[in-house]
Structures are given as C-alpha cells and as structure tokens.
Amino acid sequence: MHFVDAKGILTGGGGRWGMNIYRGCTHGCIYCDSRSACYRFTHAFEDVEVKRNAPELLDQALKSKRKKCMIGTGSMSDPYMHCEESLRLTRRCLEVILKNGFGAAIQTKSDRILRDIDLLEEINRSAKCVVQITLTTYDSALCRVLEPNVCDTGRRIEVLERMRERGIPTVVWLTPILPFINDTEENVAAILNACAGAGVKGVIDFGMGLTLREGDREYYYAALDRHFPGLKARYVQRYGNAYALPSPNAEALLKVFRKICGDSGMLSTPEECFRFLNELPEKNRQMSMFDL
C-alpha cells in the first residue's frame, strides 16, 4: 500500500454523498469491476492507495453541510480490507459521521466490520446506519475461488445476523451472477432464504448476470482459464465483447428471486433499496440533535 494526501473525500451531490477511503483492493475477487480501465488506476490494483487524511477531510466537509444525510462508502473499494486492521481509517471516519449527526451506508464483504459494530449501533441510534453485504454464492468452496482473500458466505451471513441482533438494518447485493458458474436456482434460493432468515431489509439484483469492461474482462478471463478450463471459449462464443452478460437462466432465477423476496417481505427492486439506503428520515435528524 501507499499513502496520499487527498484534496477531497466526498463525491456526489443533491443529498447523496459517498466516499472511498481506499483505492484498490486486496480481496482478489475474480470479477471486480473496479479493475476496469475506465477508472484509470496509475498503480497496481493490489497496491492500495490510502487517503491518510480522510477523517480530517470528512470532518471539514460535514461541518460545512447544513442538511444531514446518509454518507455512503464501499462502492469502489471495500472499507474493511486487510489494511484497515491496523490503519483504522474507516472507524475514524465513522466516528466523524457520528459526531456530526449524519447517517452511514457501508458496503463490504468482510467480517472486519464486526469490530466496529458498537459504533454502527450508535450511528443507527442517533441517525441511521445500513450495512450492505455482497453475497454471490452459497457454496463455501466456490466462494473461495471467486472471492479468495475475504471471508466466505457463511461468515457474511453471520455478520447479517449480528447486525439484526443490534437492530442495524441490512441490504444484500446479490451480484454478480456469473453465467455457467453460480447461476443456478439452488444457489440463488439458498442465498435468499438465508437473507430472509437474517432479517435482511432488501436485496439488490441487476438482472442476474455480469458486466465486463476493458481491464476487468481480461482479469476475469485469466481467472476462468485458471479455475474453469474451457469456460472462457464458451463466454467468447456466447457474448463476444459485450458489456452486459446475462445468465442464460436469468428468467428462471428472477422468478425465484421475486417469489422469495415477496414471500419474506424483502425489498426487491434497486429503486426501493436505493431509496431506503439514501433516506435519512426527518425524525432521525431531529433525534440526532438531542443525542449528540
């Protein structure tokens, strides 16, 4: 990893703000879109760029905002990758969010988030906190192939259950669904039933498939050659260089998705889930004034 002094930390606008404390990742997920050439990395993806002044920048930015809102993190780089164990920048940023009365929406694959569950609970009590966990395959052995350097699905489900115990709402990203790999009704049903059991508020899916761009595509295909010999040729024949690669089983998978989400009362459209993630109710903003 290497350290930089960033000029700013928040991106977005209109009451929707996000931040990436780190740039790059060490989880090694074979399908990672953040590797795409369009993001213009000038360093190796695993050589994580650390914005060492992120907490100070965030404090300055939040103090200047008159309207409280949700602050998101984790959309590009996981805030709980390996270096967070020693650096604790994510925790310091959460402390800043709590101090300033804002809400937090955190996306991760890592059980390291449990280290900060006390702080997440405080934020949720004073404003709102939503923890988002990505789940792709229920099979632990396959999970170690697809996402080799982070905890497996079983452990992530435990994280969801721990959050439920603390009253912290959760959202699951059921993406990507990889054609010919994890695109089975059994896999999708197992994940969704586990989500329902853990009291997940909503599940985000973008049509049961995968997207590939320059940079990401090459990395993914190299992984297919290592772990699934012959599968790359099948991809090329079916999809060419397409950006969107829907599963051949997408229609059947979506039926399973809608039924289980409907039966369990989980939000099931991206619009519903993002509305929940972005909403900081007025009553919570008022409560934070008294609690802080």
N, C-alpha and C positions, 0 to 999 in steps of 0.2 A: 504494500500500500504506500501511498504518498500523500502528503498534506498540501493543501492550498488555503489561501485566504480568499474566500468568495466575496464578490461585490454585493450579492443579494441572495436571499434564500427562498422567498415566496414567489410562486408563479400563479397565473390565473387572473381572476378579477370577477366583478359582479357578485361578490359574496361567496365565491368558490375559490379557495386558495389551497395550494399544495406546495410541498417542499420535498427535496431529495437531499438528505444529509450526506449520503454517499453516492458515488457514481462508479458503476461497475458492480460486480458481484462475484462471490466465491461459491455459490450453491451448485453451479455446474449443470443446471437444467438443460437438457439437450435441445429444447425448443425455444429458448429465450429470445423474445422479440427485441429486447433491449440491446442485443448484439448487432442489430441491423445497421447497415452503413449510413442510413439517413440520420442517425443520432451523432455521427461524426466524432467518434472516440479517437483521440490522438494518443492514447496509451492502451496497453493490453487490458482487456476487459477484466481479467482477474487481478490486475494491479489497481486496487480500489482507490479512487480519489476521495480523500477525506476532507470535507469542508470544516476545518477545525474551529472556525469562528461562527458556526451555525447557530449555537444558542444565543450568542450576543446579537447576531443579525436578526434572529427571530424576535427577541425581546424588543429591539428597536422598532421592528415592523408592526408588532401587535400593539405597542403603546400608541402608535400613530393612527390606529384604526378606531373609529368611533362606534362602529357596529360590530357586535360579537358574531362569530360564525364558526363553522367547522373548519379545522385545519387538517388536510389530508397528507399522508406520507406513505411511500412504498410502491407507488405506481411504476416507477422505473427501476429502482434499486431497493432491495429489501433492507429495512432499517434495523433488522436483527441478524445480520450476517455475522461471521466469526469475529471480526474486529470490534464489534460492539461490546463484546465481553469485557474488554479492557478499556476501550475508549469511553463508553457510556454517553455518547453524544445524543443518542435518541432519548435516553432517560432525562438528560438535562433539558432537551427541547420540550419534553412532556411537562417538566417542572415549570418551564416558561409559559406553556399553554395554560396550565392550572393557575398560575399566579395572575395571569391576565384575564381569566374568566372566559376563555374560548373552549370550544369542543374539539375533539380529536377523532379522526377516522384513520386507522392504521391497517395497512395491508402487509401480510407476512406469510411465510411458510414455516417459520422457525418457532420452536418451543421456548426460545430465549425470551420471548415476550412475557412468559410467566414470571420472570424476575421482576417485572415492573407492574404486576397485577395490582399491587396496593395503590400505585399512582393512577393507574387506569380507573380503578374504582372511585378514587377521589374526583377525578375529572368527570366521570359519569354522574356522580352525586351532585356536583356543583354546576355542570353544564350538560354535556353529553359525550359519551365515548362509544365508538363502534369498532370492534375488532373484526378484520376481514382475513379469512384464511383461504388459501388456494388448495383445492383437492382435485387430483386428476385421475388417480387410480386407487382402488381399494386394496389391490394386491401388493403386499409389502415388498416382495422380491422385484416386481416390476417397478415399483416406486423407486427402489434403489438404483435402477438403471436410468429411469427418466430424470430423476432429481437426486443425484448421487451424494451430495455433500450437505444434506439437510435432513431433519427428522422425517420419519415416514408418516403415512396417512393415519395409522393407528394412534400415533402420538399427537398428531394435529387434532384428531377428534377428541383426545383427552383435553387439549387446550380449549376447544369449544365448550366442553363440559365444565371446565374450571371457570370459564367466563360466565356461563349460565349460573353457576353457584354464587357468583359475586354480583349477579344482576346486570352484567355488562352485555349489551346486545351484540350479536354476531351476524355476519354475512359471509357466505361461501362463494368463491369463484370456481365454478365447475368448467374450467377451461385451462389449456386446450384439450379437446378430444381428438386424439391422433388417429387418423384413418388406419385401419388394419392392425392397431396396437391395443388401444384401450376403449375402442368404440363398440362395446357390447352392452346389451340391455342389462346383463347381470352386473357389470361394473357400475353403470350409472345408477341402477336401482340400489345397489349396496351403499354407495356414497350418499344418495338422497335419504335413504332410510336412517343412516347414521346421523345425518344432519337433523332430521325430524326428531330423533331421539335426544339430540343435544340441544333442542330448542332454538335452532337457528332461525333468525328473523326472515332471511331471504337468500335466494340462490341466483347468482348471475351466470347466464349462459348466452353465448352469441351464435347459436345455431348449430352446435355440435360439430365443430371442425377445428381447423388450424389455419393460421395465416403465416406466410413466409415471405420475407423480403431479402434483398441482396445483403449478404453478410450472415444473416440468420439462416438462410436457406443452406448455404454451404456448410455451416457448422452442424446443422441438423442432419444433412445427408451424410456427412462424415460419421456421425454417431450411428446412423442407420447401418452403414457399412460395418461398423464395429460390432454392433449388438444384434442386428436383424439382417443378416446377409441376404441379398437379393431383393430386399424391400425397396431400396432406392429406385431400381428399374421400374417397379410397379407404380411408384409415385410419379416418376417422369412420364410414363406411358399414359397415366390417367389425367394428370394435372398440368404437365408441361412446366412452365414458369409462372403459373397463376399465383396471385396473391392469396386468394381465398381457396382453401382446400376442404370442402365439406365432406363429412363422412358419408360413404355410401349408405350407411344405416341411419342417417340423420332423422328421417321421418319417424322411424320406429322409436328412436331414442327420445325424440321430442315428445312423443305420446307418453312414454314412461315418465319423463320429466314433468309434464303438465299434470299427470294424474297424481303422482306422489306429492308434488308441491301443493296441488289443490286439496287433496285429502288431509294434508297436515297443516294447511293454513300458512305455508311459507310464501312470501313474495316471490314471483317467478318471472317478472319481466325486468330487463335492465332499467327501464324508466322508473318502475316502482322502487327498485333497490337504490338507484342513484338519488331519487327524491328523499328516501329515508336517510341515506348517507349524508346528504347535503343540508338536511333540515336541522336547524337548531331552534326548537320551539321558544316562543316568546317567554313562556313561564320559566323555562330553564335559564334564559338570560337574566330574568329578574331574580331567580334564586341565587345565581352566582354572585350577585351584588351583596347579598346578605352572608353567604357562606365564606367569601374570601376576605 
